[in-house]
Amino acid sequence: MSEWFKTHTVKFYKHRPVKLLIKGSKLQLLVSKLKELFLFKIYYPVDSFFTRLFENLSRLISWIPYLWKEDRDWDYAHVVSVIEFKLKRMLKLFQECKMHDHKEEVKQIKHALKLIKPVINDFIIHKRVFKAHEKKWGKIKWIKGKTDERGLTSCSLTRSKIKTEKQRQQEHKESSKLYKILRQEELKSSKDFWNYIDEHYRSWWC
């Protein structure tokens, strides 16, 4: 075997793996590009679409019973009631979330739900303010009056333990003072809730 043949044979095989490596690198790059194209242009968008679809339908279905039974447009209490329902949903999420420790958020939302109760149902405050008054004068009674020519019947309020006009006047005087206290308590309750929400709600995320 001539020296020329040996030399060129060695050169041929010496450079051939380099060429194959270059071809292999191009193939790997092409596969990587195709994989990236599939993931970001096809798989992730489709997966995201169906994930959002399931989550949105699930969320919509969970709202239907509340909207059917509770939601109305004619009373301020229903505005706050929507917030209460949303807080309950958020509380459930934070309690079930395993990615982070949400003990503080859970504690805050539970307290917010406690504060919102008398804002929605002002009878809670009314019952507390008028507890002693009701014990003294009895429960409220409706007294049916006369019916006029239009067919309208007048009504008045009294309490079960009131027997005389003097007692009626005294009860009216005392109840007037209590209604002023009731209004102050309702305003305080509302401010306590909204101030607490304003202080904490920006940290409620999962």
Sine and cosine of phi, psi and omega as CSV:
sin_phi,cos_phi,sin_psi,cos_psi,sin_omega,cos_omega
0.00,0.00,0.80,-0.59,-0.07,-1.00
-0.94,0.34,0.38,-0.92,0.03,-1.00
-0.90,0.45,-0.58,0.82,0.00,-1.00
-0.88,0.48,-0.70,0.72,-0.05,-1.00
-0.92,0.40,-0.68,0.73,0.02,-1.00
-0.87,0.49,-0.72,0.70,-0.05,-1.00
-0.88,0.47,-0.74,0.67,-0.05,-1.00
-0.96,0.30,-0.47,0.88,0.06,-1.00
-0.93,0.37,-0.68,0.73,0.03,-1.00
-0.89,0.45,-0.69,0.73,0.02,-1.00
-0.88,0.48,-0.65,0.76,-0.03,-1.00
-0.88,0.47,-0.78,0.62,-0.04,-1.00
-0.96,0.29,-0.42,0.91,0.03,-1.00
-0.94,0.35,-0.62,0.79,-0.05,-1.00
-1.00,-0.04,-0.30,0.95,-0.04,-1.00
-0.88,0.48,-0.71,0.70,0.04,-1.00
-0.86,0.52,-0.54,0.84,0.02,-1.00
-0.90,0.43,-0.69,0.72,0.02,-1.00
-0.90,0.44,-0.66,0.75,0.03,-1.00
-0.90,0.43,-0.63,0.78,0.02,-1.00
-0.89,0.45,-0.66,0.75,0.02,-1.00
-0.90,0.43,-0.68,0.73,0.04,-1.00
-0.90,0.44,-0.64,0.77,0.03,-1.00
-0.90,0.44,-0.64,0.77,0.01,-1.00
-0.90,0.44,-0.65,0.76,0.04,-1.00
-0.90,0.43,-0.64,0.77,0.02,-1.00
-0.91,0.41,-0.69,0.72,0.04,-1.00
-0.89,0.46,-0.64,0.77,0.03,-1.00
-0.90,0.44,-0.65,0.76,0.02,-1.00
-0.90,0.43,-0.70,0.71,0.03,-1.00
-0.89,0.46,-0.67,0.74,0.02,-1.00
-0.88,0.47,-0.67,0.74,0.01,-1.00
-0.90,0.43,-0.68,0.73,0.02,-1.00
-0.91,0.42,-0.64,0.76,0.03,-1.00
-0.89,0.45,-0.70,0.71,0.02,-1.00
-0.89,0.46,-0.67,0.75,0.02,-1.00
-0.89,0.46,-0.69,0.73,0.00,-1.00
-0.90,0.44,-0.71,0.70,-0.06,-1.00
-0.91,0.42,-0.76,0.65,-0.15,-0.99
-1.00,0.06,-0.40,0.92,-0.03,-1.00
-0.98,-0.20,-0.35,0.94,-0.07,-1.00
-0.85,-0.53,-0.89,0.46,-0.15,-0.99
-0.90,0.43,-0.83,0.56,-0.05,-1.00
-0.88,0.48,-0.71,0.70,0.05,-1.00
-0.87,0.49,-0.67,0.75,0.00,-1.00
-0.93,0.37,-0.71,0.70,0.02,-1.00
-0.88,0.47,-0.68,0.74,0.02,-1.00
-0.90,0.44,-0.64,0.77,0.00,-1.00
-0.88,0.47,-0.76,0.65,-0.04,-1.00
-0.95,0.32,-0.54,0.84,0.08,-1.00
-0.90,0.44,-0.75,0.66,0.03,-1.00
-0.90,0.44,-0.62,0.78,0.02,-1.00
-0.87,0.49,-0.73,0.69,0.01,-1.00
-0.90,0.44,-0.72,0.69,-0.02,-1.00
-0.90,0.44,-0.67,0.74,-0.01,-1.00
-0.92,0.39,-0.66,0.75,0.04,-1.00
-0.91,0.41,-0.66,0.75,0.02,-1.00
-0.88,0.47,-0.69,0.72,0.01,-1.00
-0.91,0.41,-0.67,0.74,0.01,-1.00
-0.88,0.47,-0.70,0.72,-0.01,-1.00
-0.89,0.45,-0.62,0.79,-0.01,-1.00
-0.92,0.38,-0.43,0.90,0.00,-1.00
-0.99,0.15,-0.42,0.91,-0.12,-0.99
-0.84,0.55,-0.75,0.66,0.01,-1.00
-0.86,0.51,-0.65,0.76,0.02,-1.00
-0.90,0.43,-0.75,0.66,-0.02,-1.00
-0.88,0.48,-0.60,0.80,-0.03,-1.00
-0.94,0.34,-0.67,0.74,-0.11,-0.99
-1.00,-0.03,-0.60,0.80,-0.24,-0.97
-0.93,-0.37,-0.59,0.81,-0.18,-0.98
-0.97,0.24,0.82,-0.57,0.07,-1.00
-0.67,-0.74,0.31,-0.95,-0.07,-1.00
-0.96,-0.29,0.04,1.00,-0.15,-0.99
-0.96,-0.29,0.10,0.99,-0.04,-1.00
-0.61,-0.80,0.68,-0.74,-0.03,-1.00
-0.86,0.50,-0.50,0.87,-0.04,-1.00
-0.88,0.47,-0.48,0.88,-0.01,-1.00
-0.96,0.28,-0.40,0.91,0.11,-0.99
-0.90,0.44,-0.73,0.68,-0.02,-1.00
-0.95,0.32,-0.52,0.86,0.01,-1.00
-0.89,0.45,-0.60,0.80,0.06,-1.00
-0.88,0.47,-0.67,0.75,0.02,-1.00
-0.90,0.44,-0.65,0.76,0.04,-1.00
-0.87,0.50,-0.70,0.71,0.00,-1.00
-0.88,0.48,-0.67,0.74,0.01,-1.00
-0.91,0.41,-0.65,0.76,0.03,-1.00
-0.88,0.47,-0.63,0.78,0.03,-1.00
-0.90,0.43,-0.63,0.78,0.04,-1.00
-0.91,0.41,-0.68,0.73,0.01,-1.00
-0.91,0.41,-0.63,0.78,0.03,-1.00
-0.86,0.50,-0.69,0.72,0.02,-1.00
-0.88,0.47,-0.67,0.75,0.02,-1.00
-0.89,0.46,-0.74,0.67,-0.03,-1.00
-0.92,0.40,-0.53,0.85,0.03,-1.00
-0.94,0.34,-0.52,0.86,-0.05,-1.00
-1.00,-0.07,-0.27,0.96,-0.05,-1.00
-0.92,0.39,0.78,-0.62,-0.03,-1.00
-0.96,-0.27,-0.08,1.00,-0.07,-1.00
-0.96,0.29,-0.58,0.82,-0.03,-1.00
-0.66,-0.75,0.24,-0.97,0.09,-1.00
-1.00,0.06,0.91,-0.42,-0.07,-1.00
-0.92,-0.39,0.50,0.86,-0.03,-1.00
-0.86,0.51,-0.65,0.76,-0.03,-1.00
-0.93,0.38,-0.68,0.73,0.02,-1.00
-0.90,0.44,-0.67,0.74,0.03,-1.00
-0.87,0.49,-0.70,0.72,0.02,-1.00
-0.87,0.49,-0.70,0.71,-0.03,-1.00
-0.92,0.40,-0.68,0.73,-0.02,-1.00
-0.92,0.39,-0.62,0.78,0.06,-1.00
-0.87,0.49,-0.66,0.75,0.02,-1.00
-0.92,0.39,-0.62,0.78,0.05,-1.00
-0.88,0.47,-0.64,0.77,0.04,-1.00
-0.91,0.41,-0.53,0.85,0.07,-1.00
-0.93,0.36,-0.67,0.74,-0.02,-1.00
-0.94,0.35,-0.46,0.89,-0.09,-1.00
-0.98,0.19,-0.35,0.94,-0.07,-1.00
-0.82,0.57,-0.82,0.58,-0.01,-1.00
-0.94,0.34,-0.29,0.96,0.06,-1.00
-0.96,0.28,-0.64,0.77,0.03,-1.00
-0.97,0.26,-0.74,0.67,-0.06,-1.00
-0.92,-0.38,1.00,-0.03,-0.05,-1.00
-0.94,0.35,-0.15,0.99,0.06,-1.00
-0.90,0.43,-0.43,0.90,0.03,-1.00
-0.87,0.49,-0.71,0.70,0.02,-1.00
-0.95,0.31,-0.66,0.75,0.00,-1.00
-0.84,0.54,-0.69,0.72,-0.02,-1.00
-0.89,0.45,-0.64,0.76,0.00,-1.00
-0.93,0.36,-0.70,0.71,-0.05,-1.00
-0.93,0.38,-0.62,0.79,-0.11,-0.99
-0.99,-0.15,0.18,0.98,-0.06,-1.00
-0.85,0.52,-0.80,0.60,-0.01,-1.00
-0.93,0.37,-0.59,0.81,-0.01,-1.00
-0.90,0.43,-0.68,0.74,0.00,-1.00
-0.93,0.37,-0.59,0.81,0.05,-1.00
-0.90,0.43,-0.59,0.81,-0.02,-1.00
-0.97,0.25,-0.70,0.72,-0.15,-0.99
-0.95,-0.31,-0.12,0.99,0.02,-1.00
1.00,-0.01,0.01,-1.00,-0.04,-1.00
-0.99,0.17,0.38,-0.92,0.00,-1.00
-0.93,0.37,0.66,-0.75,0.05,-1.00
-0.79,-0.62,0.60,-0.80,0.10,-1.00
-1.00,-0.06,0.73,-0.68,0.07,-1.00
-0.93,-0.37,0.87,-0.49,-0.02,-1.00
-0.98,0.18,0.77,-0.64,-0.01,-1.00
-0.98,-0.18,-0.46,-0.89,-0.04,-1.00
-0.99,0.12,0.40,-0.92,0.08,-1.00
-0.97,-0.25,0.78,-0.62,-0.05,-1.00
-1.00,0.08,-0.07,-1.00,-0.07,-1.00
-0.93,0.38,-0.31,0.95,0.04,-1.00
-1.00,0.07,-0.09,1.00,-0.01,-1.00
1.00,0.02,0.19,0.98,0.01,-1.00
-1.00,-0.04,0.74,-0.67,-0.04,-1.00
-0.96,-0.28,0.77,-0.64,0.03,-1.00
-0.99,0.14,0.50,-0.87,0.02,-1.00
-0.68,-0.73,0.46,-0.89,0.07,-1.00
-0.66,-0.75,0.31,-0.95,-0.03,-1.00
-0.96,-0.28,0.57,-0.82,0.15,-0.99
-0.53,-0.85,-0.10,-1.00,0.07,-1.00
-0.81,-0.59,0.44,-0.90,-0.20,-0.98
-0.89,0.45,-0.43,0.90,-0.05,-1.00
-0.99,-0.11,0.01,1.00,0.03,-1.00
-0.99,0.15,0.83,-0.56,-0.05,-1.00
-0.89,-0.45,-0.43,0.91,-0.08,-1.00
-0.81,-0.58,0.25,-0.97,0.04,-1.00
-0.90,0.44,-0.60,0.80,0.03,-1.00
-0.88,0.47,-0.67,0.74,0.05,-1.00
-0.90,0.43,-0.63,0.77,0.01,-1.00
-0.88,0.48,-0.69,0.72,0.01,-1.00
-0.91,0.42,-0.64,0.77,0.01,-1.00
-0.92,0.40,-0.68,0.73,0.02,-1.00
-0.89,0.45,-0.65,0.76,0.01,-1.00
-0.90,0.44,-0.65,0.76,0.01,-1.00
-0.90,0.44,-0.70,0.71,-0.01,-1.00
-0.94,0.35,-0.66,0.75,-0.03,-1.00
-0.92,0.39,-0.54,0.84,0.04,-1.00
-0.88,0.48,-0.67,0.74,0.04,-1.00
-0.91,0.42,-0.65,0.76,-0.02,-1.00
-0.92,0.38,-0.57,0.82,0.03,-1.00
-0.91,0.41,-0.53,0.85,0.09,-1.00
-0.92,0.39,-0.67,0.74,0.06,-1.00
-0.90,0.44,-0.66,0.75,0.02,-1.00
-0.85,0.52,-0.71,0.71,-0.01,-1.00
-0.89,0.46,-0.66,0.75,0.03,-1.00
-0.90,0.44,-0.65,0.76,0.02,-1.00
-0.91,0.41,-0.63,0.78,0.02,-1.00
-0.91,0.42,-0.68,0.73,0.03,-1.00
-0.90,0.43,-0.66,0.75,0.03,-1.00
-0.89,0.45,-0.69,0.72,0.01,-1.00
-0.87,0.49,-0.68,0.73,0.01,-1.00
-0.91,0.42,-0.70,0.71,0.01,-1.00
-0.90,0.43,-0.66,0.75,0.02,-1.00
-0.85,0.53,-0.69,0.72,-0.02,-1.00
-0.92,0.40,-0.80,0.60,-0.08,-1.00
-0.91,0.40,-0.59,0.80,0.06,-1.00
-0.90,0.43,-0.63,0.77,0.02,-1.00
-0.92,0.40,-0.68,0.73,0.04,-1.00
-0.87,0.49,-0.73,0.68,-0.02,-1.00
-0.88,0.48,-0.53,0.85,-0.03,-1.00
-0.97,0.25,-0.53,0.85,-0.19,-0.98
-0.88,-0.47,-0.39,0.92,-0.24,-0.97
-0.91,0.42,-0.40,0.92,-0.03,-1.00
-0.93,0.37,-0.27,0.96,0.01,-1.00
-1.00,-0.09,0.04,1.00,-0.04,-1.00
-1.00,-0.03,1.00,0.03,0.10,-1.00
-0.53,-0.85,0.47,-0.88,-0.08,-1.00
-0.80,-0.60,0.00,0.00,0.00,0.00
